[in-house]
Amino acid sequence: MSKKFFKKFENGDFRVTIFGSARIKKETQIYNQIKTLAKMLGERGFDIVTGGGPGLMEAASSGHEKGSKKTGAHSIGIGIKLPKRQGFNMHLNVKKEFNRFSERLDTFMSLSNVVVVAPGGVGTLLELFYAWQLVQVKHICDIPIILLGEQWPSLIKWLEKNPLKNKYLDKKDINLLFLAKNCDEAMKMIDNAHKEHKQGNKNFCLNYKKYKLY
């Protein structure tokens, strides 16, 4: 990844990455939740980062577009080339497409101050576990990973009954994940993270520098 790309993001802006399924249709409950959350982020002047495609990515980008009209916050789409092209949605300010998932994932992580994970399949799970591991081993900053929606409580229960019980991970690892029932709960967590970001607390750092991608 080039210095030129990251130079755009050296102004200290606060960014929230939103992961979620490309398959979820408009006007479903989770689609509207993500759209509302992203609108709230835009109204606060927070940038968002998504995969830039359809489904929940489009929900986030479209909601953010409405919310950011006065603040000028950016919607960044980090896309991936696939055999069946999904393309970018029309609500993005910055677009970047990658050939490899690994480089794309690294870029997501380097730009994130908060990660919100909405319901999704293999791709969303990959993004969740990748972010979780990087925070666990301190390769990136101590950023909140917020699990939004009904899909996640059962995952936490499985983690506690299996890997945790068998001592494959520690309780402190599970405590890196935060459950949010709705966008209001998620927004409270994000506001707290932003407060710490502004104060420059001991956990504050710039991921793209810590991760040393260039």
Backbone as CSV, one residue per row, in Angstrom:
resi,resn,N_x,N_y,N_z,CA_x,CA_y,CA_z,C_x,C_y,C_z
1,MET,0.845,-1.180,0.000,0.000,0.000,0.000,0.884,1.234,0.000
2,SER,0.560,2.228,-0.823,1.425,3.375,-1.029,1.210,4.454,0.021
3,LYS,2.257,5.250,0.235,2.166,6.394,1.127,1.113,7.373,0.615
4,LYS,1.013,7.498,-0.706,0.108,8.477,-1.306,-1.333,8.253,-0.847
5,PHE,-1.754,6.996,-0.772,-3.121,6.692,-0.352,-3.339,7.112,1.100
6,PHE,-2.406,6.778,1.981,-2.576,7.063,3.396,-2.392,8.537,3.725
7,LYS,-1.712,9.288,2.856,-1.545,10.722,3.079,-2.894,11.422,3.188
8,LYS,-3.915,10.864,2.520,-5.259,11.456,2.576,-5.835,11.418,3.986
9,PHE,-5.313,10.529,4.828,-5.931,10.268,6.123,-5.039,10.656,7.293
10,GLU,-4.110,11.569,7.077,-3.206,11.977,8.143,-3.695,13.209,8.898
11,ASN,-4.956,13.563,8.698,-5.489,14.773,9.328,-6.163,14.505,10.662
12,GLY,-6.070,13.289,11.173,-6.636,12.987,12.480,-8.131,12.773,12.508
13,ASP,-8.768,12.617,11.345,-10.205,12.354,11.315,-10.523,11.039,12.014
14,PHE,-11.734,10.953,12.533,-12.192,9.766,13.250,-12.986,8.902,12.278
15,ARG,-12.610,7.612,12.170,-13.231,6.731,11.174,-13.805,5.468,11.812
16,VAL,-14.999,5.122,11.358,-15.682,3.918,11.805,-15.838,2.979,10.622
17,THR,-15.292,1.777,10.743,-15.449,0.772,9.694,-16.683,-0.074,9.999
18,ILE,-17.510,-0.281,8.971,-18.725,-1.083,9.119,-18.646,-2.282,8.183
19,PHE,-18.660,-3.476,8.759,-18.678,-4.716,7.997,-20.089,-5.311,8.019
20,GLY,-20.490,-5.952,6.930,-21.801,-6.598,6.889,-22.083,-7.178,5.518
21,SER,-23.122,-7.979,5.439,-23.429,-8.753,4.237,-23.835,-7.891,3.040
22,ALA,-23.360,-8.305,1.869,-23.792,-7.692,0.607,-25.150,-8.226,0.163
23,ARG,-25.650,-9.278,0.815,-26.865,-9.955,0.361,-28.142,-9.435,1.010
24,ILE,-28.004,-8.617,2.032,-29.188,-8.163,2.763,-29.922,-7.086,1.963
25,LYS,-31.222,-7.251,1.849,-32.046,-6.401,0.992,-32.470,-5.116,1.713
26,LYS,-32.873,-4.145,0.914,-33.365,-2.873,1.439,-34.627,-3.080,2.272
27,GLU,-34.786,-2.179,3.236,-35.984,-2.102,4.079,-36.126,-3.255,5.070
28,THR,-35.123,-4.104,5.201,-35.123,-5.058,6.305,-34.705,-4.319,7.569
29,GLN,-34.947,-4.933,8.718,-34.655,-4.261,9.981,-33.175,-3.906,10.114
30,ILE,-32.294,-4.847,9.810,-30.868,-4.579,9.977,-30.372,-3.573,8.944
31,TYR,-30.930,-3.598,7.738,-30.571,-2.604,6.714,-30.880,-1.202,7.230
32,ASN,-32.071,-1.030,7.774,-32.471,0.279,8.280,-31.663,0.689,9.510
33,GLN,-31.293,-0.295,10.340,-30.453,0.006,11.508,-29.096,0.549,11.080
34,ILE,-28.480,-0.114,10.118,-27.166,0.319,9.648,-27.255,1.671,8.966
35,LYS,-28.308,1.879,8.212,-28.511,3.175,7.555,-28.647,4.287,8.589
36,THR,-29.402,4.021,9.653,-29.582,5.005,10.718,-28.281,5.277,11.458
37,LEU,-27.557,4.211,11.787,-26.273,4.369,12.477,-25.309,5.218,11.647
38,ALA,-25.210,4.921,10.369,-24.292,5.657,9.498,-24.701,7.120,9.362
39,LYS,-26.004,7.378,9.352,-26.483,8.773,9.317,-26.035,9.513,10.565
40,MET,-26.133,8.860,11.705,-25.693,9.463,12.963,-24.191,9.737,12.933
41,LEU,-23.436,8.828,12.357,-21.988,9.027,12.241,-21.671,10.227,11.354
42,GLY,-22.389,10.335,10.241,-22.183,11.464,9.343,-22.519,12.796,9.989
43,GLU,-23.584,12.819,10.777,-23.987,14.045,11.471,-22.932,14.493,12.475
44,ARG,-22.181,13.552,13.019,-21.112,13.874,13.973,-19.804,14.223,13.270
45,GLY,-19.763,14.096,11.964,-18.539,14.385,11.222,-17.551,13.247,11.196
46,PHE,-17.997,12.026,11.523,-17.124,10.854,11.499,-17.130,10.242,10.093
47,ASP,-15.968,9.911,9.589,-15.870,9.167,8.330,-16.322,7.730,8.552
48,ILE,-16.787,7.087,7.482,-17.025,5.650,7.551,-16.207,4.948,6.470
49,VAL,-15.893,3.698,6.739,-15.185,2.841,5.794,-16.000,1.563,5.635
50,THR,-16.303,1.193,4.393,-17.028,-0.046,4.113,-16.385,-0.742,2.930
51,GLY,-16.937,-1.902,2.573,-16.483,-2.593,1.373,-16.954,-1.925,0.091
52,GLY,-17.840,-0.943,0.235,-18.239,-0.139,-0.915,-19.274,-0.757,-1.836
53,GLY,-19.759,-1.964,-1.509,-20.665,-2.671,-2.411,-22.123,-2.503,-2.046
54,PRO,-22.953,-3.502,-2.390,-24.387,-3.454,-2.109,-24.717,-3.925,-0.692
55,GLY,-26.000,-4.168,-0.430,-26.429,-4.703,0.855,-26.175,-3.742,1.993
56,LEU,-25.614,-4.233,3.090,-25.381,-3.395,4.258,-24.309,-2.340,4.013
57,MET,-23.428,-2.596,3.056,-22.437,-1.581,2.703,-23.114,-0.368,2.075
58,GLU,-24.089,-0.628,1.216,-24.848,0.466,0.601,-25.733,1.166,1.631
59,ALA,-26.300,0.394,2.550,-27.093,0.993,3.626,-26.259,2.006,4.400
60,ALA,-25.038,1.607,4.746,-24.149,2.498,5.485,-23.784,3.727,4.667
61,SER,-23.422,3.529,3.430,-22.987,4.651,2.588,-24.114,5.624,2.309
62,SER,-25.322,5.111,2.070,-26.451,5.996,1.768,-26.892,6.775,3.004
63,GLY,-26.912,6.099,4.162,-27.253,6.801,5.392,-26.223,7.866,5.736
64,HIS,-24.964,7.535,5.559,-23.885,8.479,5.852,-23.948,9.681,4.922
65,GLU,-24.290,9.456,3.667,-24.392,10.553,2.705,-25.412,11.603,3.165
66,LYS,-26.529,11.137,3.705,-27.560,12.053,4.211,-27.082,12.783,5.461
67,GLY,-26.427,12.057,6.332,-26.010,12.645,7.594,-24.842,13.603,7.482
68,SER,-24.023,13.461,6.448,-22.783,14.231,6.344,-22.897,15.462,5.459
69,LYS,-24.101,15.827,5.055,-24.264,16.976,4.152,-23.709,18.262,4.744
70,LYS,-23.859,18.439,6.050,-23.363,19.652,6.693,-21.945,19.505,7.219
71,THR,-21.554,18.283,7.549,-20.231,18.074,8.165,-19.131,17.801,7.153
72,GLY,-19.492,17.289,5.981,-18.481,16.976,4.971,-17.666,15.731,5.267
73,ALA,-18.160,14.866,6.162,-17.445,13.620,6.455,-17.432,12.719,5.233
74,HIS,-16.432,11.854,5.143,-16.223,11.035,3.956,-16.704,9.600,4.133
75,SER,-17.191,9.042,3.042,-17.541,7.622,2.965,-16.528,6.943,2.052
76,ILE,-15.740,6.041,2.637,-14.622,5.410,1.931,-14.993,3.972,1.586
77,GLY,-14.890,3.601,0.328,-15.195,2.251,-0.123,-13.939,1.486,-0.476
78,ILE,-13.709,0.372,0.215,-12.532,-0.473,-0.024,-13.033,-1.749,-0.701
79,GLY,-12.982,-1.777,-2.018,-13.577,-2.870,-2.774,-12.625,-4.012,-3.066
80,ILE,-13.172,-5.082,-3.621,-12.395,-6.268,-3.979,-12.844,-6.762,-5.349
81,LYS,-11.882,-7.158,-6.190,-12.206,-7.724,-7.491,-12.635,-9.180,-7.316
82,LEU,-13.810,-9.506,-7.822,-14.361,-10.852,-7.716,-14.734,-11.375,-9.101
83,PRO,-14.815,-12.717,-9.269,-15.226,-13.267,-10.569,-16.568,-12.703,-11.040
84,LYS,-17.503,-12.574,-10.080,-18.785,-11.948,-10.388,-18.754,-10.559,-9.784
85,ARG,-18.508,-9.571,-10.623,-18.271,-8.205,-10.148,-19.493,-7.634,-9.453
86,GLN,-19.301,-7.110,-8.220,-20.414,-6.489,-7.515,-20.408,-4.972,-7.651
87,GLY,-19.250,-4.394,-7.939,-19.157,-2.962,-8.165,-19.330,-2.126,-6.911
88,PHE,-19.103,-0.827,-7.066,-19.259,0.127,-5.973,-20.664,0.714,-5.986
89,ASN,-21.180,1.039,-4.807,-22.444,1.767,-4.759,-22.186,3.250,-5.054
90,MET,-23.250,4.009,-5.211,-23.145,5.385,-5.707,-22.977,6.435,-4.616
91,HIS,-22.750,6.022,-3.371,-22.763,6.974,-2.258,-21.390,7.196,-1.643
92,LEU,-20.334,6.929,-2.388,-18.975,6.973,-1.855,-18.238,8.242,-2.276
93,ASN,-17.331,8.699,-1.406,-16.462,9.827,-1.736,-15.070,9.378,-2.171
94,VAL,-14.605,8.279,-1.575,-13.273,7.742,-1.879,-13.422,6.262,-2.196
95,LYS,-12.795,5.807,-3.301,-12.895,4.401,-3.700,-11.501,3.834,-3.935
96,LYS,-11.323,2.595,-3.522,-10.066,1.891,-3.770,-10.392,0.415,-3.946
97,GLU,-9.919,-0.196,-5.028,-10.215,-1.601,-5.292,-8.939,-2.430,-5.215
98,PHE,-9.071,-3.644,-4.650,-7.921,-4.521,-4.446,-8.115,-5.847,-5.160
99,ASN,-6.990,-6.482,-5.484,-7.015,-7.811,-6.093,-7.001,-8.912,-5.043
100,ARG,-6.443,-8.625,-3.873,-6.262,-9.647,-2.848,-6.987,-9.253,-1.567
101,PHE,-7.653,-10.239,-0.950,-8.361,-9.995,0.299,-7.405,-9.573,1.410
102,SER,-6.209,-10.135,1.433,-5.277,-9.838,2.524,-4.893,-8.362,2.539
103,GLU,-4.565,-7.813,1.377,-4.200,-6.401,1.316,-5.397,-5.511,1.648
104,ARG,-6.567,-5.916,1.200,-7.792,-5.173,1.498,-8.060,-5.158,3.013
105,LEU,-7.936,-6.316,3.658,-8.155,-6.399,5.095,-7.172,-5.521,5.859
106,ASP,-5.917,-5.535,5.434,-4.922,-4.698,6.083,-5.278,-3.217,5.971
107,THR,-5.817,-2.832,4.831,-6.201,-1.434,4.633,-7.375,-1.059,5.530
108,PHE,-8.369,-1.927,5.635,-9.461,-1.696,6.582,-8.904,-1.429,7.980
109,MET,-8.027,-2.304,8.414,-7.523,-2.214,9.777,-6.688,-0.962,9.995
110,SER,-5.937,-0.571,8.995,-5.063,0.585,9.156,-5.845,1.888,9.251
111,LEU,-7.074,1.902,8.743,-7.873,3.121,8.732,-8.862,3.218,9.884
112,SER,-9.029,2.171,10.673,-10.151,2.076,11.618,-9.824,2.609,13.004
113,ASN,-10.724,3.442,13.534,-10.697,3.803,14.951,-11.716,2.996,15.742
114,VAL,-12.750,2.524,15.063,-13.773,1.642,15.621,-14.193,0.691,14.514
115,VAL,-14.519,-0.550,14.878,-15.081,-1.507,13.927,-16.474,-1.906,14.397
116,VAL,-17.457,-1.798,13.500,-18.813,-2.276,13.763,-19.064,-3.454,12.822
117,VAL,-19.457,-4.588,13.399,-19.710,-5.788,12.597,-21.201,-6.100,12.647
118,ALA,-21.856,-5.988,11.500,-23.272,-6.308,11.362,-23.396,-7.744,10.843
119,PRO,-24.610,-8.291,10.796,-24.772,-9.668,10.314,-24.203,-9.880,8.912
120,GLY,-23.639,-11.072,8.715,-23.067,-11.406,7.422,-22.565,-12.837,7.401
121,GLY,-21.975,-13.212,6.278,-21.525,-14.578,6.076,-20.021,-14.727,6.174
122,VAL,-19.435,-15.499,5.248,-18.007,-15.832,5.317,-17.144,-14.574,5.295
123,GLY,-17.436,-13.650,4.381,-16.625,-12.441,4.284,-16.662,-11.608,5.552
124,THR,-17.850,-11.453,6.121,-17.997,-10.675,7.348,-17.301,-11.354,8.517
125,LEU,-17.402,-12.685,8.601,-16.731,-13.425,9.666,-15.221,-13.314,9.536
126,LEU,-14.725,-13.366,8.305,-13.299,-13.185,8.067,-12.845,-11.819,8.590
127,GLU,-13.606,-10.793,8.276,-13.256,-9.441,8.705,-13.287,-9.322,10.223
128,LEU,-14.299,-9.916,10.841,-14.401,-9.889,12.295,-13.196,-10.556,12.953
129,PHE,-12.903,-11.780,12.567,-11.834,-12.525,13.235,-10.458,-11.942,12.929
130,TYR,-10.300,-11.366,11.762,-9.025,-10.716,11.435,-8.808,-9.500,12.340
131,ALA,-9.844,-8.659,12.455,-9.746,-7.487,13.323,-9.487,-7.905,14.768
132,TRP,-10.207,-8.920,15.207,-10.087,-9.395,16.589,-8.672,-9.876,16.878
133,GLN,-8.096,-10.643,15.971,-6.749,-11.146,16.217,-5.726,-10.024,16.259
134,LEU,-5.845,-9.042,15.357,-4.866,-7.958,15.334,-4.907,-7.130,16.611
135,VAL,-6.113,-6.921,17.160,-6.214,-6.220,18.443,-5.655,-7.098,19.565
136,GLN,-5.970,-8.387,19.529,-5.512,-9.314,20.564,-3.990,-9.317,20.694
137,VAL,-3.292,-9.365,19.559,-1.830,-9.454,19.585,-1.159,-8.087,19.504
138,LYS,-1.995,-7.024,19.574,-1.502,-5.643,19.616,-0.738,-5.231,18.361
139,HIS,-1.119,-5.808,17.227,-0.548,-5.347,15.962,-1.188,-4.044,15.516
140,ILE,-2.419,-3.788,15.993,-3.056,-2.500,15.775,-3.486,-1.941,17.121
141,CYS,-4.045,-0.743,17.105,-4.427,-0.066,18.336,-5.565,-0.804,19.033
142,ASP,-5.776,-0.463,20.281,-6.834,-1.081,21.087,-8.166,-0.436,20.728
143,ILE,-8.724,-0.826,19.567,-9.963,-0.223,19.080,-11.160,-1.092,19.454
144,PRO,-12.334,-0.479,19.684,-13.530,-1.270,19.988,-13.985,-2.070,18.762
145,ILE,-14.375,-3.317,18.997,-15.003,-4.145,17.963,-16.435,-4.395,18.435
146,ILE,-17.384,-3.741,17.786,-18.782,-3.748,18.209,-19.581,-4.704,17.329
147,LEU,-20.219,-5.674,17.955,-21.041,-6.647,17.237,-22.496,-6.206,17.322
148,LEU,-23.053,-5.798,16.191,-24.398,-5.234,16.148,-25.371,-6.198,15.489
149,GLY,-26.460,-6.508,16.180,-27.484,-7.363,15.594,-27.686,-8.654,16.355
150,GLU,-28.680,-9.430,15.910,-29.094,-10.640,16.624,-28.201,-11.851,16.358
151,GLN,-27.301,-11.758,15.401,-26.464,-12.894,15.029,-25.407,-13.225,16.076
152,TRP,-24.983,-12.226,16.864,-23.735,-12.352,17.606,-23.812,-12.932,19.017
153,PRO,-24.873,-12.749,19.785,-24.877,-13.325,21.144,-24.634,-14.825,21.179
154,SER,-25.159,-15.549,20.196,-24.940,-17.001,20.172,-23.479,-17.332,19.873
155,LEU,-22.807,-16.480,19.106,-21.379,-16.680,18.856,-20.584,-16.507,20.154
156,ILE,-20.910,-15.480,20.918,-20.222,-15.255,22.190,-20.424,-16.438,23.126
157,LYS,-21.652,-16.975,23.179,-21.928,-18.146,24.026,-21.093,-19.339,23.575
158,TRP,-20.967,-19.533,22.269,-20.156,-20.646,21.758,-18.687,-20.458,22.124
159,LEU,-18.191,-19.225,22.003,-16.803,-18.948,22.363,-16.541,-19.249,23.837
160,GLU,-17.518,-18.943,24.689,-17.358,-19.179,26.125,-17.444,-20.662,26.472
161,LYS,-18.327,-21.402,25.781,-18.536,-22.816,26.098,-17.494,-23.733,25.472
162,ASN,-16.813,-23.259,24.451,-15.849,-24.114,23.758,-14.415,-23.594,23.847
163,PRO,-13.966,-22.647,23.026,-12.565,-22.219,23.126,-12.152,-21.702,24.500
164,LEU,-13.030,-20.901,25.141,-12.669,-20.369,26.454,-12.616,-21.475,27.499
165,LYS,-13.624,-22.340,27.517,-13.673,-23.443,28.482,-12.464,-24.354,28.345
166,ASN,-12.008,-24.551,27.112,-10.857,-25.415,26.857,-9.518,-24.675,26.916
167,LYS,-9.587,-23.406,27.306,-8.391,-22.577,27.505,-7.607,-22.352,26.221
168,TYR,-8.345,-22.274,25.088,-7.711,-21.913,23.818,-7.597,-20.399,23.678
169,LEU,-8.322,-19.686,24.514,-8.228,-18.240,24.593,-8.553,-17.813,26.014
170,ASP,-8.342,-16.543,26.300,-8.564,-16.016,27.647,-9.827,-15.160,27.680
171,LYS,-10.354,-14.959,28.869,-11.528,-14.102,29.040,-11.260,-12.699,28.528
172,LYS,-10.039,-12.219,28.725,-9.707,-10.870,28.267,-9.795,-10.757,26.750
173,ASP,-9.628,-11.869,26.026,-9.774,-11.849,24.573,-11.231,-11.633,24.177
174,ILE,-12.143,-12.321,24.857,-13.572,-12.148,24.577,-14.022,-10.744,24.971
175,ASN,-13.395,-10.183,25.993,-13.764,-8.839,26.429,-13.388,-7.754,25.424
176,LEU,-12.653,-8.118,24.386,-12.348,-7.170,23.307,-13.548,-6.959,22.388
177,LEU,-14.568,-7.837,22.510,-15.770,-7.762,21.680,-16.916,-7.166,22.489
178,PHE,-17.646,-6.236,21.885,-18.732,-5.539,22.567,-20.045,-5.786,21.823
179,LEU,-21.055,-6.240,22.548,-22.362,-6.503,21.957,-23.232,-5.248,22.022
180,ALA,-23.906,-4.948,20.905,-24.859,-3.836,20.848,-26.170,-4.361,20.278
181,LYS,-27.267,-4.129,21.009,-28.573,-4.603,20.554,-29.130,-3.767,19.407
182,ASN,-28.764,-2.481,19.381,-29.305,-1.583,18.361,-28.309,-0.469,18.074
183,CYS,-28.665,0.401,17.134,-27.720,1.431,16.718,-27.497,2.476,17.806
184,ASP,-28.478,2.696,18.691,-28.283,3.641,19.785,-27.208,3.149,20.755
185,GLU,-27.249,1.849,21.082,-26.208,1.288,21.952,-24.842,1.363,21.281
186,ALA,-24.804,1.043,19.997,-23.535,1.116,19.260,-23.004,2.543,19.239
187,MET,-23.899,3.506,19.070,-23.483,4.905,18.981,-22.901,5.393,20.290
188,LYS,-23.433,4.945,21.420,-22.881,5.319,22.719,-21.439,4.832,22.845
189,MET,-21.195,3.605,22.399,-19.838,3.056,22.443,-18.903,3.850,21.531
190,ILE,-19.392,4.209,20.359,-18.576,4.959,19.404,-18.275,6.353,19.940
191,ASP,-19.266,6.994,20.554,-19.038,8.317,21.150,-17.976,8.255,22.244
192,ASN,-18.000,7.193,23.046,-16.982,7.031,24.092,-15.596,6.867,23.482
193,ALA,-15.524,6.084,22.399,-14.241,5.893,21.718,-13.740,7.205,21.129
194,HIS,-14.650,7.994,20.578,-14.260,9.285,20.008,-13.751,10.232,21.088
195,LYS,-14.379,10.199,22.253,-13.928,11.030,23.375,-12.495,10.691,23.751
196,GLU,-12.201,9.388,23.819,-10.842,8.959,24.136,-9.876,9.334,23.019
197,HIS,-10.339,9.246,21.791,-9.539,9.632,20.624,-9.138,11.103,20.733
198,LYS,-10.084,11.958,21.072,-9.809,13.388,21.177,-8.864,13.689,22.335
199,GLN,-9.015,12.939,23.419,-8.184,13.172,24.601,-6.776,12.603,24.433
200,GLY,-6.602,11.750,23.424,-5.297,11.143,23.204,-4.881,10.245,24.337
201,ASN,-5.809,9.392,24.803,-5.505,8.538,25.958,-4.440,7.508,25.610
202,LYS,-4.071,6.698,26.573,-2.930,5.794,26.401,-3.137,4.771,25.294
203,ASN,-4.405,4.468,24.953,-4.669,3.496,23.892,-4.765,4.133,22.512
204,PHE,-4.705,5.482,22.466,-4.863,6.159,21.185,-3.589,6.063,20.363
205,CYS,-3.731,5.694,19.112,-2.608,5.711,18.181,-3.167,5.691,16.774
206,LEU,-2.302,5.815,15.790,-2.706,5.787,14.390,-2.391,4.404,13.824
207,ASN,-3.428,3.665,13.456,-3.224,2.292,13.005,-2.305,2.204,11.800
208,TYR,-2.464,3.140,10.869,-1.674,3.025,9.638,-0.185,3.235,9.899
209,LYS,0.130,3.882,11.037,1.539,4.002,11.420,1.994,2.798,12.231
210,LYS,1.142,2.369,13.177,1.513,1.235,14.029,1.657,-0.042,13.214
211,TYR,0.769,-0.215,12.236,0.762,-1.438,11.443,1.877,-1.463,10.396
212,LYS,2.465,-0.291,10.134,3.660,-0.169,9.256,3.408,-0.807,7.888
213,LEU,2.375,-0.314,7.211,2.061,-0.867,5.887,2.941,-0.298,4.796
214,TYR,3.668,0.756,5.101,4.594,1.285,4.093,5.846,1.802,4.791
